[in-house]
């Protein structure tokens, strides 16, 4: 049977959260994602979800369901690199339209998220065609990946007792650690929260800290020094965005805590520049933002030549396969909280087993996590969408 692509379809989802979650530089009030499907002539449907994009969701959908569909339909699903390059070189006219005297500030992340969505869906279709899990097709290194929970948000009416209960809940769920939010308070106040967390969970639990680009270089160094006895596994996006190449290297030199960055990078080129600047120890580039599985694997190859570890920002449904496929893969991340990430709980038909601090890689073909049609229909967003829907 032919493995030609016969249909491509992106469906935006949106769900309002029941409460507000506060991180270093932002508030979360809704969960967004994009379901992308690629149908082949042999009857296989590749399907994935990914991203949490609010502002540009409709633009991403328009590109996928318009020009990208036109490029992909009729191509063989196995011709991954050729199609990736065609999508990468395509210039959507709506994004490059600009006045003579303005710089080109088109949001390139729209393109890279659109490429990512179709790339991941096609890899799922390939896995279903050859009847192999994605991580096996990529050349597996391990069958389970250590798992941590993203948490420690500042929330209304959340005191020390509630924070402690949250941390102990992760332990009880056999999760290996927590990546806690810092950066919204002063370095001294957040260091006290980290000390409290360490006292609460004991020594045999991973604690990582994520400032989401909140602090100055000086504040980040101050925080790193204040928590140096807390066995912090890593310090993620410690500083503001505008001087990261130089600043991250400076923070890294001033502290023993490994530095993580890269979740905001949209391509291998940006990751290369961070790596060569000596800015980090671990890259947490996100395949759903930065060009999909194909681009993530290129970045992982580059990182391995510089002894840089690979993490992955959120998106466990894809990350668990990628992190299991490379020797330098680290922790898969989940929100173990249906109020923060209802789609993780409601969208997949079944979830990977979490036991003894590890997530077992799904063994079904492709991503191995079929999605519930009922949930897709329930949260289908009402954004205007070009093309068929
Ligand atoms: Mg982060």
Boltz pocket constraint, residues with backbone or C-beta under 6 A from the ligand:
constraints:
  - pocket:
      binder: B
      contacts: [[A, 210], [A, 212], [A, 236], [A, 237], [A, 263], [A, 313]]
      max_distance: 6.0
